[in-house]
């Protein structure tokens, strides 16, 4: 079952239920219990939306199993509420979200937001150290996540715990690295924000800095540089 799940194979409802039951019924064959539940409730949806009392009416379903299945059903219901997903369509949206994420932080953090085509935040990756004015984001880790998840847009954000929101050379280089990684994967870098306070937020896009970095660090420019470099080497030979 786990192998089928990992491979992304199609699973029958009773097989999904078997996998769920593994977590709360370790070291036993959960297939018979999954079939009993399906026989009673007909569909997986009905199983996960049944009350604890009703679930316990099925032979073999104890208190722990019933409460576990009900909590899974509640989780699925809440996960389907797209309205709860933060949306970063406007600068106002971003401002509120950044303030929520960075307010009262005492060390520097780098956060990378993966968003979909509707600018809804799907994943957040946070990088920080114990140092007040330095956060390190691993390029290999970022590249792996970008290639695996393939968001539509990426938004970079980090905080300055002192001084101003003025970007440093390191900030520019990191933005360039992100642009290259994303461009190779066909993903748009939407902005890079530097947060100092609710009313002190620097936007690379609004400043025009992002466009300059995109022109410098884009994949096409890198390809052009490689071709020029190879041509020069050939001439020297």
Secondary structure by P-SEA (a helix, b strand, c coil): caaaaaacccccaaaaaaaaaccccccccaaaaaaaaaaacccaaaaaacccccccccccccaaaaaaaaaaaaaaaaaaccccccccccaaaaaaaaaaacccccbbbbbbbbbcccccccbbbbbbcccccbbbbbaaaaaaaaaaccccbbbbbbbcccccccccaaaaaaaaaaaaaaaaacccccbbbbbccccbbbbccccaaaaaaaacccaaaaaaaaaaaaaaaaaac
